[in-house]
Amino acid sequence: MTLDGKKILLGITGSIAAYKTVGLVRLLIKAGAEVRVIMTPGAKDFVAPLSLSTMSKGEVLFDLFDERSWANHVMLGRWADLMVIAPLSCNTLAKMSQGLCDNLLMAVYLSATCPVVVAPAMDEDMWHHPATQANLGKLQSYGNRLIPVERGELASGLIGEGRMAEPGTIVDWVTDFFKNKSQFSGKKVLITAGPTHEPIDPVRYISNASSGKMGIALAKAFVQRGALVNLILGPISIQPDLQGITVSKVQTAAEMYEACMGLWEGMDIGVMAAAVADYTPVTVSGEKIKKQNGQWDLELTKTQDILLELGKRKNTSQFLVGFALETNNEREYALGKLAAKNADLIVLNSLGDQGAGFGYDTNKITIFDKQGKEHLFGLRSKDRVAADIIDTIAHTLDLPKSLKG
């Protein structure tokens, strides 16, 4: 697929890697894209606006207070099919995460209605600094995409992570982006996320530490690939951007069960990522239970098994994915769940893996399919894990090859 007719807005920031953008513009133009360029004032120290103007066959914009540029900043974000910020410096990353607006590039970014992808570039220690990673997490939580940094020789002379992706890699990403926007077009996807709260009395409940981040990342990734997503969301503390997603908020396992059963018949794909309580109190007190001397016995009963029931109701055209979080005998339990629940895939998380499980921004998974194959993935961000899961679903369903990263 070429980029014929695609409108690309390229933002360039003050990084030594900016010299590569002349080649990037050339490759985008060669692929058929129409390219417009915005630079931060600092970017001009690393690459000449004249070179970029010549290559893009258009005016390079960089002055926030130029009358024409300021009048056009809203228009630019609406004109583009995709905004690419490459290289993304540590400084501009911080501004984007906080919503600061002190130059034309930031004004365009904040008013852009098109998707935005960033290709960071910085020294390794800056890249790994907790503040940088926190800012990057915020940026991705806003719905922005990331083209991962590469490992190699850096401007400091050190060898490590932090190199901007090469122009060819960025063009491949952009090409895949437009190809995969329609990968799940028309597919209706049901996703569950978060914990459930099983009330004991008006102030106490049984729950777990699920943050809902994994299910939310899956919902966003499916929408980005053209799916129509219904998200059944348990009680969570974060306030994510769920634009383009139909959300039903629930509290208890029973409410999540009813919501899923009401929607499942009309769905093509189900991904049960929620950490649903296995047990719920038999009786719920209408008043706060007072502390008393001695032992307090709480009688529990099993909740309804959502994955099991969906598996029973699944028709031949539906595809069902379950999750398993285990502490021991992980493979055995995951395969047993795959068969018992009539699922098509089981995604295994292990609490024994550092950085995986509840509450983290990262995860490490193994996916088992009905053909007996294991798909192993290393520790990575939950956005990347979501892409891995969806790639596996797409491969199993024999859909067109999907976007990586």
Helices and strands as residue ranges (DSSP letters): E 7-12, G 16-20, H 21-30, E 34-39, G 41-45, H 49-56, H 67-79, E 82-88, H 90-98, H 104-111, E 116-120, H 124-128, H 130-141, E 145-146, E 150-153, E 159-163, H 167-180, E 188-193, E 198-199, E 205-206, H 213-224, E 228-233, E 246-249, H 253-264, E 269-272, E 279-281, E 300-302, H 306-313, E 319-326, H 330-340, E 345-350, E 362-363, E 365-369, E 374-376, E 380-381, H 382-396
